[in-house]
Amino acid sequence: MASTDRAEKDRVEVLSGIFNGFTTGAPVCMLVRNEDVDDSDYERMRYLLRPGHADYTSQVKFGDFNDWRGGGRFSGRITAAFVMAGAVAAKLLSFIDIEVVAHTVEIGGIKALPVDVTEIDEKAGKDPLQCADSEASGRMAELIAETRKDGDSLGGVIECIALNVPPGLGEPIFDNLDGDIARALLAIPAVKGVEFGAGFAVARMKGSENNDPFTVQQGKVITTTNNSGGVLGGISNGMPLVVRVAVKPTPSISREQSTVNIQKMENARLAIGGRHDACIVPRAVVAVEAMVAVTLCDFARRAGLIPGVLQ
């Protein structure tokens, strides 16, 4: 199944900063045109606050100057820029052998089986839901189709893994690695939760279960488990960085909901029409991957691991 009914070319135009296949030192400016546009439904809902959207908070923050067409600055469309930046970051990270991969691990309560990173690379990218477990993906697709018919939507979980992250990236307190990654991931409009390693499961563990024992392997200090998700004290420990995000159900649903007409300041009812996805999890996978890559690239540059001029 297609993850969306919208037909965008997603064609990137590079406007500046690259010449003969290399960056020039000028800002790299890239553009993706949003061409499959229909504002008619948004015009009808201009003064109706859409439940689950940032309509109310943007109105409070910016008054009548906020862009009410499809959420404006708060729309998932902004992640196109994140993905473009992530592509550049991934190129830079490849020079120090850091690889970042993300995949869908849960939709609507249906969980994919744990898989090896190599399987994520091989299978997730070919799957319409970006899931490496084909059997779970099939059940997810069926549930999405049923939910769409019911006028509702589904959320899910995306996991991102970064391999070959060297130890020592990150600073204590304000510039900790996991804190900055979490901040970047929460900039993705639909993300409502972030966890590293064992995440919230640590609340149900004992110290003897959660602690990652140290050992020496081929002259390197590693841990035999990775409940920490590759970060201790806000600093990378050399193990794979593992982070998961909770993606909320698409707030634009065709079911009628209670809301407020802010022009008349009275209660109202709203059913949202238009071409809205019943589940945006698969489309968010690449955005999660991009934001982790951008943050890791920033820390690697600060640590001097990526030189200003690559030979």
C-alpha positions as CSV (number, residue, x, y, z in Angstrom):
1,M,0.0,0.0,0.0
2,A,1.1,3.6,-0.6
3,S,1.9,5.6,2.5
4,T,0.1,8.6,1.2
5,D,-2.5,9.7,-1.5
6,R,-0.5,12.8,-2.3
7,A,1.5,12.9,-5.5
8,E,4.6,15.0,-5.0
9,K,7.8,14.6,-7.1
10,D,10.1,15.2,-4.0
11,R,12.6,16.6,-6.5
12,V,15.5,18.4,-4.8
13,E,17.0,21.5,-6.5
14,V,20.4,22.6,-5.3
15,L,20.6,26.4,-5.6
16,S,24.0,27.2,-4.0
17,G,27.0,25.9,-2.1
18,I,28.0,23.0,-4.4
19,F,30.2,23.1,-7.4
20,N,31.7,20.2,-9.4
21,G,30.3,17.8,-6.8
22,F,31.9,19.4,-3.8
23,T,30.7,22.0,-1.2
24,T,32.3,25.4,-1.7
25,G,32.1,26.8,1.8
26,A,29.0,28.9,0.9
27,P,25.7,28.0,2.5
28,V,24.2,24.9,0.8
29,C,20.7,25.9,-0.3
30,M,18.3,23.2,-1.4
31,L,14.7,23.4,-2.5
32,V,11.8,21.0,-2.7
33,R,8.7,22.5,-4.3
34,N,5.3,21.6,-2.7
35,E,3.3,21.3,-6.0
36,D,0.3,19.1,-5.1
37,V,-1.6,21.8,-3.2
38,D,-5.3,22.3,-2.4
39,D,-6.1,25.1,0.0
40,S,-9.9,24.8,-0.3
41,D,-10.5,22.7,2.8
42,Y,-8.3,24.9,4.9
43,E,-10.2,28.0,3.8
44,R,-13.4,26.4,5.1
45,M,-11.8,25.6,8.4
46,R,-9.9,28.9,8.8
47,Y,-11.5,29.8,12.1
48,L,-12.1,26.3,13.4
49,L,-9.4,25.0,15.8
50,R,-8.4,21.5,14.6
51,P,-8.1,19.2,17.6
52,G,-4.5,17.8,17.9
53,H,-3.0,20.6,15.7
54,A,-1.1,23.7,16.7
55,D,-3.9,26.0,15.5
56,Y,-4.7,27.4,19.0
57,T,-1.1,27.7,20.2
58,S,0.1,29.4,17.0
59,Q,-2.9,31.8,17.2
60,V,-1.9,32.7,20.7
61,K,1.7,33.1,19.8
62,F,1.4,34.9,16.4
63,G,-2.1,36.3,16.3
64,D,-3.7,36.6,12.9
65,F,-0.3,36.5,11.2
66,N,0.1,32.7,11.5
67,D,-0.2,30.7,8.3
68,W,-3.5,28.7,8.7
69,R,-3.1,26.8,5.5
70,G,-2.3,23.2,6.5
71,G,-0.6,24.2,9.7
72,G,2.0,26.4,8.1
73,R,5.2,26.3,10.1
74,F,3.8,23.5,12.2
75,S,3.0,21.2,9.3
76,G,4.8,18.0,8.7
77,R,5.9,19.5,5.4
78,I,8.8,21.2,7.3
79,T,10.5,17.8,7.6
80,A,11.5,18.0,3.9
81,A,14.1,20.5,5.1
82,F,15.2,18.2,7.8
83,V,15.7,15.3,5.3
84,M,17.7,17.5,3.0
85,A,20.0,18.5,5.9
86,G,20.2,14.9,7.0
87,A,21.4,13.8,3.5
88,V,24.3,16.2,3.8
89,A,25.1,15.1,7.3
90,A,25.0,11.5,6.3
91,K,27.6,12.2,3.6
92,L,29.9,13.8,6.2
93,L,29.4,11.0,8.7
94,S,30.3,8.4,6.1
95,F,33.9,9.8,6.2
96,I,34.2,8.5,9.8
97,D,32.2,5.3,9.1
98,I,29.1,6.3,11.1
99,E,26.0,4.8,9.7
100,V,22.5,5.9,10.7
101,V,19.4,3.7,9.9
102,A,15.8,3.9,11.1
103,H,12.8,1.7,10.7
104,T,9.2,1.2,11.8
105,V,8.9,-1.1,14.8
106,E,5.2,-0.5,15.8
107,I,2.0,0.8,14.4
108,G,-1.4,0.7,16.1
109,G,-0.1,-1.7,18.8
110,I,1.3,-4.2,16.2
111,K,5.0,-4.7,17.0
112,A,7.6,-5.9,14.6
113,L,10.0,-8.6,15.7
114,P,13.6,-7.5,16.7
115,V,15.9,-7.7,13.7
116,D,19.7,-7.3,13.1
117,V,20.9,-4.0,11.7
118,T,21.8,-5.7,8.4
119,E,18.2,-6.8,8.0
120,I,17.0,-3.2,8.5
121,D,19.3,-2.1,5.7
122,E,18.1,-4.9,3.4
123,K,14.4,-5.1,4.2
124,A,13.0,-1.8,5.7
125,G,13.8,0.4,2.7
126,K,12.0,-1.9,0.3
127,D,8.9,-2.2,2.6
128,P,6.0,0.3,2.0
129,L,5.7,0.9,5.8
130,Q,9.5,1.0,6.3
131,C,9.3,-2.2,8.5
132,A,11.9,-4.9,8.4
133,D,9.4,-7.6,9.6
134,S,7.3,-8.3,6.5
135,E,4.7,-10.3,8.4
136,A,4.1,-7.5,10.9
137,S,4.1,-5.0,8.1
138,G,1.2,-6.9,6.4
139,R,-0.9,-6.8,9.5
140,M,0.0,-3.1,10.0
141,A,-1.2,-2.3,6.5
142,E,-4.5,-4.1,7.0
143,L,-5.1,-2.2,10.3
144,I,-4.3,1.1,8.6
145,A,-6.8,0.4,5.8
146,E,-9.5,-0.5,8.3
147,T,-8.8,2.6,10.4
148,R,-8.9,4.8,7.3
149,K,-12.4,3.4,6.4
150,D,-13.5,4.2,10.0
151,G,-12.4,7.9,9.5
152,D,-9.7,7.5,12.1
153,S,-5.9,7.4,12.4
154,L,-3.0,5.4,14.0
155,G,0.3,6.2,15.7
156,G,3.4,4.1,16.2
157,V,7.1,3.8,17.1
158,I,10.2,4.4,15.0
159,E,13.6,3.1,16.0
160,C,16.9,4.6,14.9
161,I,20.3,3.1,15.3
162,A,23.7,4.7,14.7
163,L,26.6,2.4,14.2
164,N,30.3,3.1,14.8
165,V,29.7,6.2,17.0
166,P,33.0,6.8,18.7
167,P,33.2,7.2,22.5
168,G,33.4,10.8,23.9
169,L,30.8,12.7,21.9
170,G,28.7,15.0,24.0
171,E,29.1,17.3,27.0
172,P,27.6,17.1,30.5
173,I,24.6,19.1,31.5
174,F,23.6,21.5,28.6
175,D,25.2,19.9,25.5
176,N,24.7,16.2,26.3
177,L,24.4,13.9,23.3
178,D,21.1,12.3,24.1
179,G,19.6,15.6,25.2
180,D,20.4,17.3,21.9
181,I,19.2,14.3,19.9
182,A,16.0,14.3,21.8
183,R,15.5,18.0,21.1
184,A,16.1,17.5,17.4
185,L,13.7,14.6,17.3
186,L,11.0,16.5,19.1
187,A,11.2,19.2,16.4
188,I,9.5,16.7,14.2
189,P,5.8,17.8,14.6
190,A,4.3,14.4,15.2
191,V,6.9,13.1,17.8
192,K,5.6,13.0,21.4
193,G,8.1,10.8,23.1
194,V,11.8,9.8,22.9
195,E,13.6,7.0,24.7
196,F,17.2,5.7,24.5
197,G,18.3,2.0,24.9
198,A,15.9,0.2,27.2
199,G,14.0,3.5,27.7
200,F,11.0,3.4,29.9
201,A,11.5,-0.3,30.6
202,V,14.3,0.7,33.0
203,A,11.6,1.7,35.5
204,R,10.7,-1.9,35.8
205,M,14.3,-3.3,36.0
206,K,16.7,-3.9,38.9
207,G,20.1,-2.4,38.8
208,S,21.6,-5.8,38.1
209,E,19.4,-6.1,35.1
210,N,19.8,-2.6,33.7
211,N,23.5,-2.1,34.2
212,D,25.7,-2.8,31.1
213,P,28.7,-4.9,32.2
214,F,32.1,-3.8,30.7
215,T,34.5,-6.1,28.9
216,V,37.5,-5.8,26.6
217,Q,37.2,-7.0,23.0
218,Q,40.0,-6.6,20.5
219,G,41.7,-4.0,22.6
220,K,38.5,-1.9,23.0
221,V,36.3,-1.3,26.0
222,I,32.7,-2.4,25.2
223,T,29.6,-3.4,27.1
224,T,28.0,-6.9,26.9
225,T,24.5,-5.3,26.8
226,N,23.3,-1.9,25.6
227,N,20.5,-0.8,27.9
228,S,22.0,2.6,27.9
229,G,21.5,3.0,24.2
230,G,25.1,4.0,23.6
231,V,25.1,7.1,25.9
232,L,26.2,7.4,29.5
233,G,26.3,10.8,31.3
234,G,25.3,12.5,28.1
235,I,28.4,11.2,26.4
236,S,28.7,8.4,23.8
237,N,30.3,5.2,25.1
238,G,31.2,3.6,21.8
239,M,28.3,1.2,21.6
240,P,25.5,1.6,18.9
241,L,23.3,4.6,19.6
242,V,19.7,3.3,19.9
243,V,16.8,5.7,20.1
244,R,13.1,5.3,19.6
245,V,10.3,7.9,19.1
246,A,6.6,7.7,19.7
247,V,4.7,9.2,16.7
248,K,1.1,10.4,17.5
249,P,-1.9,9.4,15.4
250,T,-2.5,11.8,12.5
251,P,-4.7,14.5,14.1
252,S,-6.5,15.3,10.8
253,I,-9.4,12.7,10.8
254,S,-12.8,12.7,9.1
255,R,-14.6,11.8,12.3
256,E,-16.6,14.8,13.7
257,Q,-15.0,16.4,16.8
258,S,-15.8,19.2,19.2
259,T,-13.9,22.4,18.7
260,V,-14.2,26.2,18.9
261,N,-14.8,28.8,16.2
262,I,-12.3,31.5,17.2
263,Q,-13.9,34.2,15.1
264,K,-17.3,33.8,16.7
265,M,-15.9,32.5,20.0
266,E,-18.5,29.8,20.2
267,N,-18.4,26.0,20.3
268,A,-18.6,24.1,17.0
269,R,-18.2,20.7,15.4
270,L,-15.6,19.8,12.8
271,A,-15.0,16.9,10.5
272,I,-11.7,17.4,8.5
273,G,-11.8,16.6,4.8
274,G,-9.0,16.5,2.3
275,R,-6.2,14.0,1.6
276,H,-4.9,13.1,5.0
277,D,-2.9,10.0,5.8
278,A,-4.4,7.5,8.3
279,C,-0.8,6.8,9.6
280,I,2.2,9.1,9.1
281,V,4.7,6.7,10.8
282,P,6.3,5.4,7.6
283,R,6.8,8.9,6.2
284,A,8.4,10.0,9.4
285,V,11.1,7.3,9.4
286,V,13.4,9.3,7.0
287,A,12.9,12.4,9.1
288,V,14.0,10.6,12.3
289,E,17.0,9.2,10.5
290,A,17.9,12.7,9.3
291,M,17.7,14.5,12.6
292,V,19.9,11.9,14.3
293,A,22.4,12.2,11.5
294,V,22.4,16.1,11.7
295,T,23.0,16.0,15.5
296,L,25.7,13.4,15.3
297,C,27.4,15.4,12.5
298,D,27.4,18.5,14.7
299,F,29.0,16.7,17.6
300,A,31.6,15.0,15.4
301,R,32.5,18.4,13.9
302,R,32.8,19.9,17.3
303,A,35.1,17.1,18.4
304,G,37.3,17.6,15.4
305,L,36.6,14.2,13.9
306,I,35.4,15.7,10.6
307,P,37.9,18.2,9.3
308,G,37.0,21.5,7.6
309,V,38.5,20.3,4.3
310,L,38.2,16.7,3.4
311,Q,41.0,15.4,1.1
